[in-house]
Amino acid sequence: MKLLTTGLLLALLAANALPTRAQEHRYAVIEYMHIPETQSDDAYLATEKLWQRLHQKAVDAGICRAWYLERVENGGRGDFATIRIYDSLEKMRNPWPEAIQKDLFNAEETKTMSHTEETRDLIRRELWEIEASAVPDSGGDPSTYVSLQFMKAKPGRDSEYFKMEKETYTKIHMARVKTGEMKNWHFLSRMFPSGTDSDADYVTINVYPTKEMRCNSQIVETALGKDAAARLADPTTIRTMVRSELWRPILGTKAPAKKS
């Protein structure tokens, strides 16, 4: 697992110089992994368990907010995906400084980690900004089912779609979490790769306690009120869902202990 590429660093610096929509920022680096036929899931997961230790040190040091490893179950882009959450683009420059690596691994473990690239192919790296969440910090629960829906706004309706997700559907999903129908929900906008020809500019991450992924339409009225719910636009007239993926959490870091 290498540091961010030069191209991505340049993109991050450029993005950091642009006006942004919110005062408090969270960013997600998502990396998709493919397991070659000559390797096994077990070998890859054993290596990731070592990396988990380093990611936990980064979380404890305040560099990274969280790290998760997910299994991609429905034939999506790759066999596994990792997610690193940051509250600053600057912290991505050096995610694992030498200071947090000192005495963390023995010689055999260090050798295993040096062969990480042999256990998997990193086939895609993406950078997203987390624009809204039902619950700000949660994830990695192996009992959950994670449904990702990749979205493209209809031509000329990007601002309308963004506002709908951030202002309206955030309220709806917060109500769904409160009733126990969902565990969490996130709305992300794509930062990298950039360009208008991307298949998706946004993604919603829907976290459910069961595989059924139930949706009670009555919750919409509860969350918005009867009149606002009646005026709610059909989202398919504003955006197109271009792809969906199903993830199951495998590993994850824990939040650092709060200082008394």
FINU-924856 format. One record per residue: residue in three letters; chain; z, x, y of N, C-alpha, C in turn. Coordinates in steps of 0.02 Angstrom, whole numbers, plus 50000, padded with zeros to 5 digits. Example, Ala and Ser with C-alpha at 12.3 -4.5 7.8 and 13.67 -1.06 7.14 Angstrom:
<pts>
[pt "ALA","A",[50390,50660,49716],[50390,50615,49775],[50390,50660,49835]]
[pt "SER","A",[50354,50642,49888],[50357,50684,49947],[50394,50645,50002]]
</pts>
This chain:
<pts>
[pt "MET","A",[50000,50042,49941],[50000,50000,50000],[50000,50045,50062]]
[pt "LYS","A",[49943,50049,50096],[49936,50095,50151],[49955,50062,50217]]
[pt "LEU","A",[49961,50104,50269],[49973,50077,50335],[49912,50037,50358]]
[pt "LEU","A",[49920,50000,50411],[49865,49960,50436],[49806,50004,50456]]
[pt "THR","A",[49746,49981,50445],[49686,50020,50459],[49678,50029,50534]]
[pt "THR","A",[49638,50079,50553],[49625,50092,50623],[49594,50032,50657]]
[pt "GLY","A",[49546,50000,50624],[49514,49941,50653],[49563,49886,50666]]
[pt "LEU","A",[49609,49875,50619],[49658,49822,50629],[49706,49840,50685]]
[pt "LEU","A",[49725,49903,50689],[49770,49925,50743],[49738,49912,50811]]
[pt "LEU","A",[49674,49928,50817],[49639,49916,50880],[49638,49841,50896]]
[pt "ALA","A",[49627,49801,50844],[49627,49729,50854],[49696,49704,50876]]
[pt "LEU","A",[49747,49733,50847],[49815,49713,50866],[49830,49730,50939]]
[pt "LEU","A",[49810,49789,50959],[49823,49810,51028],[49785,49765,51077]]
[pt "ALA","A",[49723,49749,51059],[49684,49704,51102],[49716,49636,51106]]
[pt "ALA","A",[49739,49611,51049],[49770,49544,51048],[49835,49545,51088]]
[pt "ASN","A",[49871,49599,51085],[49935,49603,51121],[49925,49603,51196]]
[pt "ALA","A",[49865,49623,51219],[49852,49626,51290],[49829,49559,51319]]
[pt "LEU","A",[49814,49512,51274],[49788,49447,51297],[49845,49398,51309]]
[pt "PRO","A",[49835,49348,51353],[49885,49297,51362],[49896,49259,51296]]
[pt "THR","A",[49957,49240,51281],[49973,49204,51220],[50004,49138,51235]]
[pt "ARG","A",[50008,49095,51183],[50027,49026,51194],[50102,49014,51192]]
[pt "ALA","A",[50141,49059,51165],[50212,49048,51158],[50251,49110,51179]]
[pt "GLN","A",[50315,49100,51195],[50356,49155,51218],[50382,49195,51159]]
[pt "GLU","A",[50403,49162,51107],[50428,49197,51048],[50373,49198,50996]]
[pt "HIS","A",[50357,49258,50971],[50300,49266,50926],[50322,49286,50856]]
[pt "ARG","A",[50285,49262,50808],[50291,49285,50739],[50221,49294,50711]]
[pt "TYR","A",[50212,49347,50674],[50147,49365,50647],[50152,49374,50571]]
[pt "ALA","A",[50099,49356,50537],[50097,49362,50464],[50038,49406,50444]]
[pt "VAL","A",[50052,49460,50409],[50000,49502,50378],[49994,49480,50305]]
[pt "ILE","A",[49937,49453,50287],[49926,49428,50220],[49875,49473,50186]]
[pt "GLU","A",[49893,49498,50127],[49849,49542,50089],[49838,49513,50020]]
[pt "TYR","A",[49775,49506,50001],[49756,49478,49936],[49743,49535,49886]]
[pt "MET","A",[49770,49527,49826],[49764,49578,49774],[49727,49551,49713]]
[pt "HIS","A",[49683,49592,49686],[49649,49577,49623],[49671,49627,49571]]
[pt "ILE","A",[49687,49603,49511],[49708,49647,49457],[49647,49665,49414]]
[pt "PRO","A",[49628,49729,49412],[49570,49749,49372],[49580,49735,49297]]
[pt "GLU","A",[49526,49729,49261],[49530,49717,49189],[49566,49773,49152]]
[pt "THR","A",[49565,49833,49180],[49597,49890,49147],[49672,49892,49160]]
[pt "GLN","A",[49697,49847,49202],[49768,49845,49217],[49798,49779,49194]]
[pt "SER","A",[49863,49772,49203],[49897,49710,49183],[49940,49684,49240]]
[pt "ASP","A",[49954,49619,49237],[49999,49590,49287],[50067,49623,49284]]
[pt "ASP","A",[50091,49639,49224],[50157,49668,49216],[50162,49735,49252]]
[pt "ALA","A",[50111,49777,49246],[50111,49843,49279],[50112,49835,49354]]
[pt "TYR","A",[50072,49788,49378],[50070,49776,49451],[50137,49750,49476]]
[pt "LEU","A",[50166,49702,49441],[50229,49672,49463],[50286,49724,49461]]
[pt "ALA","A",[50284,49768,49412],[50335,49820,49409],[50331,49866,49470]]
[pt "THR","A",[50270,49880,49493],[50261,49921,49553],[50284,49883,49615]]
[pt "GLU","A",[50268,49819,49618],[50289,49779,49677],[50365,49773,49681]]
[pt "LYS","A",[50399,49773,49625],[50472,49770,49626],[50501,49832,49660]]
[pt "LEU","A",[50467,49889,49652],[50488,49950,49688],[50474,49942,49763]]
[pt "TRP","A",[50415,49916,49779],[50399,49905,49850],[50446,49854,49881]]
[pt "GLN","A",[50470,49807,49842],[50518,49758,49868],[50579,49792,49896]]
[pt "ARG","A",[50601,49845,49863],[50659,49882,49887],[50646,49912,49956]]
[pt "LEU","A",[50586,49939,49966],[50568,49967,50031],[50561,49913,50084]]
[pt "HIS","A",[50530,49858,50066],[50523,49802,50113],[50592,49776,50134]]
[pt "GLN","A",[50639,49774,50086],[50707,49751,50104],[50739,49797,50154]]
[pt "LYS","A",[50729,49862,50146],[50755,49910,50195],[50725,49899,50263]]
[pt "ALA","A",[50660,49883,50266],[50626,49869,50329],[50655,49806,50361]]
[pt "VAL","A",[50670,49756,50320],[50701,49695,50346],[50771,49710,50372]]
[pt "ASP","A",[50810,49747,50334],[50878,49765,50355],[50879,49805,50420]]
[pt "ALA","A",[50826,49845,50430],[50821,49887,50490],[50794,49849,50550]]
[pt "GLY","A",[50773,49786,50539],[50746,49746,50594],[50674,49760,50610]]
[pt "ILE","A",[50639,49795,50566],[50568,49810,50577],[50525,49750,50557]]
[pt "CYS","A",[50541,49723,50499],[50504,49666,50470],[50551,49607,50464]]
[pt "ARG","A",[50526,49547,50475],[50568,49487,50468],[50576,49466,50395]]
[pt "ALA","A",[50522,49474,50356],[50523,49453,50286],[50462,49479,50250]]
[pt "TRP","A",[50466,49483,50184],[50411,49501,50141],[50412,49458,50079]]
[pt "TYR","A",[50354,49433,50058],[50349,49391,49998],[50290,49412,49956]]
[pt "LEU","A",[50297,49404,49891],[50243,49413,49843],[50230,49345,49811]]
[pt "GLU","A",[50168,49322,49812],[50149,49257,49785],[50094,49264,49733]]
[pt "ARG","A",[50098,49223,49681],[50043,49219,49632],[49994,49165,49655]]
[pt "VAL","A",[49929,49182,49658],[49877,49134,49676],[49855,49099,49612]]
[pt "GLU","A",[49867,49034,49607],[49861,48999,49543],[49796,48961,49534]]
[pt "ASN","A",[49759,48946,49585],[49702,48901,49577],[49635,48935,49587]]
[pt "GLY","A",[49631,48998,49569],[49567,49032,49574],[49547,49047,49645]]
[pt "GLY","A",[49595,49059,49689],[49581,49076,49758],[49557,49147,49764]]
[pt "ARG","A",[49566,49175,49824],[49541,49242,49836],[49590,49294,49810]]
[pt "GLY","A",[49585,49310,49747],[49629,49360,49718],[49678,49329,49669]]
[pt "ASP","A",[49717,49373,49637],[49767,49352,49588],[49836,49346,49618]]
[pt "PHE","A",[49850,49387,49669],[49914,49386,49703],[49903,49394,49778]]
[pt "ALA","A",[49954,49377,49817],[49952,49387,49889],[50021,49409,49912]]
[pt "THR","A",[50022,49456,49959],[50084,49476,49990],[50083,49456,50063]]
[pt "ILE","A",[50142,49439,50089],[50148,49418,50159],[50205,49458,50191]]
[pt "ARG","A",[50189,49490,50247],[50241,49522,50288],[50245,49486,50355]]
[pt "ILE","A",[50306,49468,50376],[50317,49432,50438],[50348,49479,50489]]
[pt "TYR","A",[50319,49480,50549],[50344,49522,50604],[50355,49480,50667]]
[pt "ASP","A",[50400,49503,50710],[50408,49470,50775],[50379,49511,50831]]
[pt "SER","A",[50344,49566,50813],[50313,49610,50862],[50253,49644,50831]]
[pt "LEU","A",[50198,49647,50867],[50140,49685,50844],[50155,49759,50842]]
[pt "GLU","A",[50196,49782,50887],[50213,49853,50891],[50247,49877,50827]]
[pt "LYS","A",[50287,49834,50796],[50324,49854,50736],[50278,49865,50676]]
[pt "MET","A",[50216,49841,50680],[50170,49851,50625],[50140,49921,50624]]
[pt "ARG","A",[50147,49958,50679],[50118,50025,50683],[50147,50071,50629]]
[pt "ASN","A",[50212,50066,50618],[50245,50109,50569],[50294,50067,50530]]
[pt "PRO","A",[50270,50027,50481],[50313,49979,50447],[50367,50010,50402]]
[pt "TRP","A",[50355,50072,50379],[50403,50104,50335],[50417,50176,50357]]
[pt "PRO","A",[50454,50185,50412],[50469,50252,50436],[50508,50292,50385]]
[pt "GLU","A",[50503,50358,50390],[50536,50401,50341],[50611,50390,50338]]
[pt "ALA","A",[50640,50370,50394],[50713,50360,50396],[50737,50308,50346]]
[pt "ILE","A",[50697,50256,50333],[50720,50204,50287],[50700,50220,50215]]
[pt "GLN","A",[50659,50272,50205],[50638,50290,50138],[50682,50343,50106]]
[pt "LYS","A",[50724,50374,50146],[50765,50429,50122],[50811,50407,50064]]
[pt "ASP","A",[50806,50443,50008],[50848,50432,49948],[50842,50361,49920]]
[pt "LEU","A",[50787,50327,49934],[50779,50259,49911],[50750,50256,49840]]
[pt "PHE","A",[50712,50308,49821],[50681,50309,49755],[50693,50377,49722]]
[pt "ASN","A",[50698,50375,49655],[50702,50438,49618],[50631,50465,49607]]
[pt "ALA","A",[50626,50523,49576],[50561,50556,49568],[50512,50514,49528]]
[pt "GLU","A",[50536,50482,49475],[50492,50442,49433],[50467,50380,49471]]
[pt "GLU","A",[50511,50349,49510],[50492,50290,49549],[50442,50309,49603]]
[pt "THR","A",[50453,50366,49634],[50407,50389,49686],[50338,50401,49656]]
[pt "LYS","A",[50335,50429,49597],[50271,50441,49563],[50237,50375,49548]]
[pt "THR","A",[50275,50325,49525],[50246,50259,49510],[50216,50228,49573]]
[pt "MET","A",[50252,50233,49628],[50227,50204,49691],[50165,50240,49717]]
[pt "SER","A",[50160,50303,49703],[50102,50341,49726],[50038,50319,49690]]
[pt "HIS","A",[50046,50283,49635],[49988,50258,49597],[49979,50183,49606]]
[pt "THR","A",[50005,50157,49661],[50000,50085,49674],[49928,50061,49672]]
[pt "GLU","A",[49882,50098,49702],[49813,50076,49707],[49778,50071,49639]]
[pt "GLU","A",[49807,50104,49589],[49778,50100,49522],[49796,50035,49487]]
[pt "THR","A",[49849,50001,49510],[49872,49940,49477],[49839,49878,49505]]
[pt "ARG","A",[49808,49883,49565],[49776,49824,49595],[49725,49846,49646]]
[pt "ASP","A",[49678,49802,49661],[49630,49813,49715],[49650,49768,49773]]
[pt "LEU","A",[49660,49799,49832],[49673,49760,49892],[49606,49736,49918]]
[pt "ILE","A",[49591,49672,49909],[49524,49647,49923],[49516,49616,49992]]
[pt "ARG","A",[49571,49598,50025],[49565,49568,50091],[49631,49573,50128]]
[pt "ARG","A",[49628,49588,50192],[49687,49590,50235],[49674,49546,50296]]
[pt "GLU","A",[49721,49503,50312],[49715,49458,50369],[49777,49461,50412]]
[pt "LEU","A",[49768,49448,50477],[49824,49443,50523],[49823,49374,50555]]
[pt "TRP","A",[49879,49339,50552],[49886,49272,50580],[49946,49270,50626]]
[pt "GLU","A",[49942,49226,50676],[50001,49212,50717],[50031,49146,50695]]
[pt "ILE","A",[50096,49145,50685],[50130,49083,50665],[50143,49043,50729]]
[pt "GLU","A",[50108,48988,50736],[50112,48948,50797],[50167,48897,50796]]
[pt "ALA","A",[50184,48871,50737],[50236,48820,50731],[50262,48819,50660]]
[pt "SER","A",[50325,48798,50653],[50356,48792,50587],[50404,48733,50588]]
[pt "ALA","A",[50412,48701,50531],[50463,48649,50525],[50532,48682,50523]]
[pt "VAL","A",[50537,48736,50484],[50598,48777,50481],[50577,48849,50495]]
[pt "PRO","A",[50605,48881,50546],[50578,48946,50568],[50577,49000,50514]]
[pt "ASP","A",[50631,49010,50478],[50636,49066,50432],[50657,49042,50363]]
[pt "SER","A",[50609,49039,50317],[50624,49023,50248],[50564,49041,50206]]
[pt "GLY","A",[50574,49047,50141],[50519,49063,50096],[50542,49104,50037]]
[pt "GLY","A",[50497,49115,49990],[50512,49157,49933],[50551,49123,49878]]
[pt "ASP","A",[50564,49058,49884],[50601,49022,49833],[50555,49010,49773]]
[pt "PRO","A",[50571,49039,49714],[50525,49033,49656],[50519,48962,49629]]
[pt "SER","A",[50563,48917,49651],[50559,48848,49627],[50510,48806,49667]]
[pt "THR","A",[50480,48834,49719],[50437,48795,49763],[50363,48802,49744]]
[pt "TYR","A",[50324,48756,49771],[50251,48756,49764],[50222,48761,49835]]
[pt "VAL","A",[50178,48809,49845],[50152,48822,49912],[50077,48805,49913]]
[pt "SER","A",[50060,48757,49955],[49991,48736,49963],[49965,48760,50030]]
[pt "LEU","A",[49912,48800,50029],[49881,48824,50090],[49816,48787,50102]]
[pt "GLN","A",[49807,48762,50162],[49746,48726,50181],[49714,48761,50241]]
[pt "PHE","A",[49656,48790,50229],[49621,48828,50281],[49576,48782,50320]]
[pt "MET","A",[49583,48784,50387],[49551,48735,50430],[49502,48766,50480]]
[pt "LYS","A",[49451,48728,50497],[49404,48745,50550],[49398,48684,50595]]
[pt "ALA","A",[49412,48693,50660],[49407,48637,50707],[49334,48616,50714]]
[pt "LYS","A",[49322,48552,50724],[49255,48528,50738],[49230,48558,50804]]
[pt "PRO","A",[49164,48567,50812],[49137,48597,50874],[49163,48561,50936]]
[pt "GLY","A",[49190,48601,50982],[49214,48574,51045],[49283,48541,51042]]
[pt "ARG","A",[49316,48544,50984],[49379,48508,50977],[49436,48555,50957]]
[pt "ASP","A",[49428,48619,50970],[49479,48668,50951],[49545,48654,50985]]
[pt "SER","A",[49544,48645,51050],[49607,48633,51087],[49641,48568,51065]]
[pt "GLU","A",[49601,48518,51051],[49628,48454,51028],[49661,48462,50960]]
[pt "TYR","A",[49629,48500,50916],[49657,48511,50850],[49722,48551,50855]]
[pt "PHE","A",[49721,48605,50895],[49780,48647,50902],[49839,48605,50928]]
[pt "LYS","A",[49827,48564,50978],[49880,48522,51006],[49906,48472,50954]]
[pt "MET","A",[49861,48443,50914],[49880,48395,50864],[49928,48426,50813]]
[pt "GLU","A",[49911,48486,50789],[49954,48518,50739],[50021,48539,50770]]
[pt "LYS","A",[50018,48571,50828],[50079,48600,50857],[50126,48549,50885]]
[pt "GLU","A",[50100,48496,50916],[50144,48448,50948],[50159,48387,50904]]
[pt "THR","A",[50109,48363,50867],[50118,48301,50829],[50139,48314,50757]]
[pt "TYR","A",[50100,48355,50722],[50115,48364,50651],[50177,48407,50640]]
[pt "THR","A",[50196,48447,50688],[50260,48482,50681],[50317,48432,50675]]
[pt "LYS","A",[50316,48380,50717],[50368,48327,50714],[50366,48292,50646]]
[pt "ILE","A",[50306,48276,50623],[50300,48241,50559],[50328,48283,50501]]
[pt "HIS","A",[50310,48347,50500],[50333,48389,50445],[50407,48406,50450]]
[pt "MET","A",[50434,48409,50510],[50506,48417,50517],[50542,48357,50487]]
[pt "ALA","A",[50514,48298,50497],[50544,48237,50467],[50538,48239,50391]]
[pt "ARG","A",[50482,48264,50366],[50472,48269,50293],[50521,48318,50262]]
[pt "VAL","A",[50534,48373,50297],[50583,48422,50273],[50653,48389,50272]]
[pt "LYS","A",[50669,48352,50324],[50735,48320,50330],[50747,48271,50273]]
[pt "THR","A",[50695,48237,50250],[50703,48189,50195],[50700,48222,50127]]
[pt "GLY","A",[50684,48287,50124],[50679,48322,50061],[50610,48319,50028]]
[pt "GLU","A",[50563,48287,50062],[50495,48281,50034],[50460,48349,50035]]
[pt "MET","A",[50475,48390,50085],[50448,48458,50090],[50506,48507,50097]]
[pt "LYS","A",[50492,48570,50082],[50540,48623,50095],[50526,48656,50163]]
[pt "ASN","A",[50462,48660,50180],[50444,48690,50245],[50369,48679,50258]]
[pt "TRP","A",[50349,48694,50319],[50280,48688,50340],[50268,48738,50397]]
[pt "HIS","A",[50211,48771,50396],[50193,48819,50449],[50121,48807,50471]]
[pt "PHE","A",[50108,48821,50534],[50040,48816,50562],[50023,48884,50591]]
[pt "LEU","A",[49969,48915,50567],[49950,48983,50587],[49880,48984,50616]]
[pt "SER","A",[49869,49027,50665],[49802,49039,50693],[49780,49109,50677]]
[pt "ARG","A",[49716,49116,50662],[49689,49181,50641],[49680,49228,50700]]
[pt "MET","A",[49702,49291,50690],[49692,49343,50739],[49643,49396,50714]]
[pt "PHE","A",[49644,49411,50649],[49601,49463,50621],[49588,49446,50547]]
[pt "PRO","A",[49528,49451,50521],[49467,49470,50556],[49449,49419,50610]]
[pt "SER","A",[49417,49444,50663],[49399,49401,50719],[49324,49385,50715]]
[pt "GLY","A",[49304,49334,50754],[49234,49316,50755],[49224,49242,50741]]
[pt "THR","A",[49172,49214,50771],[49160,49142,50764],[49132,49122,50697]]
[pt "ASP","A",[49108,49171,50657],[49078,49154,50593],[49129,49152,50536]]
[pt "SER","A",[49193,49159,50551],[49244,49155,50499],[49244,49085,50470]]
[pt "ASP","A",[49259,49080,50404],[49259,49015,50372],[49317,48971,50396]]
[pt "ALA","A",[49372,49002,50420],[49430,48963,50443],[49464,48999,50501]]
[pt "ASP","A",[49486,48960,50549],[49521,48987,50608],[49596,48971,50606]]
[pt "TYR","A",[49615,48925,50562],[49685,48904,50557],[49702,48894,50484]]
[pt "VAL","A",[49767,48896,50470],[49791,48879,50403],[49858,48843,50410]]
[pt "THR","A",[49867,48791,50370],[49933,48761,50364],[49962,48780,50297]]
[pt "ILE","A",[50025,48799,50297],[50060,48819,50236],[50113,48766,50222]]
[pt "ASN","A",[50102,48730,50168],[50144,48673,50151],[50186,48690,50090]]
[pt "VAL","A",[50252,48689,50098],[50297,48711,50044],[50333,48649,50016]]
[pt "TYR","A",[50325,48638,49951],[50351,48578,49919],[50402,48595,49865]]
[pt "PRO","A",[50449,48550,49853],[50498,48562,49799],[50471,48546,49730]]
[pt "THR","A",[50417,48507,49726],[50388,48489,49661],[50312,48495,49664]]
[pt "LYS","A",[50282,48497,49605],[50209,48504,49601],[50173,48441,49623]]
[pt "GLU","A",[50207,48384,49624],[50175,48321,49644],[50155,48321,49718]]
[pt "MET","A",[50192,48357,49760],[50176,48363,49831],[50168,48294,49863]]
[pt "ARG","A",[50219,48254,49858],[50216,48185,49881],[50212,48181,49957]]
[pt "CYS","A",[50182,48126,49981],[50177,48113,50053],[50190,48039,50066]]
[pt "ASN","A",[50246,48023,50098],[50264,47955,50114],[50238,47938,50184]]
[pt "SER","A",[50190,47893,50188],[50160,47878,50253],[50209,47847,50302]]
[pt "GLN","A",[50263,47818,50276],[50313,47787,50320],[50349,47839,50363]]
[pt "ILE","A",[50350,47900,50339],[50383,47954,50377],[50348,47966,50443]]
[pt "VAL","A",[50283,47956,50446],[50245,47966,50508],[50273,47921,50563]]
[pt "GLU","A",[50283,47858,50546],[50309,47810,50595],[50381,47828,50614]]
[pt "THR","A",[50420,47851,50566],[50488,47871,50580],[50490,47930,50628]]
[pt "ALA","A",[50444,47978,50618],[50444,48038,50659],[50416,48027,50729]]
[pt "LEU","A",[50365,47985,50735],[50330,47977,50799],[50347,47913,50836]]
[pt "GLY","A",[50372,47864,50800],[50378,47798,50829],[50319,47755,50810]]
[pt "LYS","A",[50327,47690,50809],[50275,47645,50784],[50212,47649,50826]]
[pt "ASP","A",[50217,47648,50893],[50158,47648,50935],[50119,47714,50929]]
[pt "ALA","A",[50155,47771,50932],[50121,47836,50928],[50089,47845,50859]]
[pt "ALA","A",[50122,47821,50807],[50094,47827,50740],[50029,47787,50734]]
[pt "ALA","A",[50028,47729,50766],[49967,47687,50764],[49909,47720,50801]]
[pt "ARG","A",[49925,47760,50852],[49872,47793,50892],[49851,47860,50862]]
[pt "LEU","A",[49884,47883,50810],[49870,47949,50782],[49799,47952,50755]]
[pt "ALA","A",[49762,48002,50779],[49692,48009,50759],[49685,48031,50686]]
[pt "ASP","A",[49632,48011,50654],[49616,48035,50587],[49600,48110,50593]]
[pt "PRO","A",[49639,48153,50562],[49628,48226,50571],[49560,48249,50547]]
[pt "THR","A",[49529,48213,50501],[49463,48235,50476],[49409,48227,50529]]
[pt "THR","A",[49423,48190,50583],[49374,48185,50637],[49380,48243,50685]]
[pt "ILE","A",[49433,48283,50678],[49447,48338,50725],[49438,48406,50692]]
[pt "ARG","A",[49451,48408,50626],[49446,48473,50592],[49419,48463,50522]]
[pt "THR","A",[49396,48519,50492],[49372,48519,50424],[49415,48565,50382]]
[pt "MET","A",[49438,48542,50325],[49474,48585,50278],[49422,48620,50235]]
[pt "VAL","A",[49416,48686,50245],[49362,48723,50212],[49383,48753,50145]]
[pt "ARG","A",[49448,48760,50133],[49470,48790,50070],[49544,48775,50061]]
[pt "SER","A",[49566,48772,49999],[49637,48764,49985],[49657,48813,49930]]
[pt "GLU","A",[49719,48835,49932],[49746,48880,49882],[49816,48857,49862]]
[pt "LEU","A",[49835,48869,49800],[49902,48853,49776],[49937,48918,49758]]
[pt "TRP","A",[49995,48930,49788],[50033,48990,49775],[50100,48973,49743]]
[pt "ARG","A",[50125,49019,49702],[50193,49015,49676],[50230,49078,49693]]
[pt "PRO","A",[50287,49074,49727],[50326,49133,49745],[50350,49172,49684]]
[pt "ILE","A",[50346,49239,49688],[50368,49283,49635],[50428,49325,49657]]
[pt "LEU","A",[50419,49361,49712],[50471,49405,49739],[50478,49393,49814]]
[pt "GLY","A",[50534,49415,49842],[50543,49409,49914],[50605,49446,49938]]
[pt "THR","A",[50605,49463,50001],[50664,49495,50030],[50715,49442,50049]]
[pt "LYS","A",[50776,49464,50062],[50829,49421,50084],[50844,49435,50158]]
[pt "ALA","A",[50866,49385,50193],[50884,49395,50263],[50942,49444,50268]]
[pt "PRO","A",[50942,49489,50317],[50998,49536,50323],[51063,49500,50338]]
[pt "ALA","A",[51117,49529,50315],[51183,49499,50327],[51197,49496,50402]]
[pt "LYS","A",[51223,49439,50425],[51238,49432,50496],[51300,49472,50514]]
[pt "LYS","A",[51296,49507,50571],[51352,49547,50593],[51405,49502,50622]]
[pt "SER","A",[51467,49515,50604],[51522,49474,50628],[51543,49496,50698]]
</pts>
